[in-house]
Amino acid sequence: MLASESLGAVFPRFCPVPVHPLFAGATHLRLAANEMLYMPEEPGAQVYLIVEGEIRLYKINAEGREFTVGIFGPEEIVGESELLSGSKRGCYAMARGTAHLLALDKRAFLEHLEASPREALELMRFVSLKNQMIERKLESLLFKSAHAKVAEQLLALAEQHARPAPAALGLGAVAIDYPITHQEIANLIGATRETVSYVLLDFKASDLIETGRRRIAIRDLEGLKELARA
């Protein structure tokens, strides 16, 4: 379970909520890596519970730059907002790697909510957590420096995917067991790939991190935390 202060992480992971009963009668859906689940302006016809894999929600601006709203994994749901509001899809949803989901039609979903106030309350809790994450993410994007945003992102990844690092990296070092590119980090924090690469090089030169092919290890957690607060 994530601590409350973790909700501002740029790379969110929410506490799983018991929404499985809402998906009684749902159909199974499997997506290949980078396969699209839905796109902007499509009608919100289904809601999805992620069983395995990850779904990335993102937007594209007029210049063609991508901005990742969030990446969601097992036990989390996507596509619920449009069903509840009656609006069209507002972003792209794509599988990050292969994914297995449960898909439930809008009518059945709303009927389940009406019939079960307890499950409706759990869904409200999930949506509230998601809204808090988005609000804090926007605050970070607006007011923090590139160094602070990258540091915050690395700490969020470490919180969710940490494993012991080689002893040569020093006492207390942790490896991030999650392959991610500079471009993916840039999309998550609203920066360019070049900016992220520069910041990571700066962190490495300062002995804060060690980098490899799509892998990062943190050598100085406290140093990164100080930068993230800046």
Phi, psi and omega in degrees: 000131182284144173289158185299326181290347180279350184296339179278359181301139181291335180248091194280149165220119182267161173295129178303139178244146183283075182258003182306319179302332178294338185258022173298130181085005180287157177261151179276140181225130178240133181242142173280166178303132179068013176280139183280134175271312173202169184228162179303146177078356174285149177294143178280089186261340183218157173242152190230135171254125181278123179265312178219149178089193183223149174240127178259126173260130182209162177239160177233128181274182185297335180272000179088007178278138180268146175227119182278119178285320179182159175239125187241144185235197184308141180078001178253159183242152176225152176089006184283329186299317182292327178291322181286327183266343183078015182265173177277166179300139183254355181207176175273146174232119185227146177286130174261092192087181179291150184215147176239125183229162167253130183246129181235132180294154184304313184299312180296321180298312181293325177295319177299318180296317180295326184276343184225091178302327181296316179290327176296323179293320178296322177295319178300322178297315179298313181297322179296318178297319179296318180295321177298317179299314182296318180298317181288328177294316178298320178299317178297316182296324185281325193243350183258154178285167178299320179297318180293320181292319178293319178299316179299319179295316180296321178294322178295318177296319180294323180299324186265334190226031183282146171213161181302139179265161176305143183303332182297340181277353176107161180295131178088358179289146179229144176261143177267109184273064182203111181291126181210140182268165175299323180294321179294320176297317179300318180296328181286332185247006177071038180234177175270159177299322181297320179296315180298317179299318179297315181296317179296322176296321178295316178298319180294318179296333179269008180062028176276326183220168170230136184241152174219195180291106181057020181229146180222138172241140179262123180267331185227089181297317182295323178296319178293321179298320178296318178294321181295332180278349186290000000 
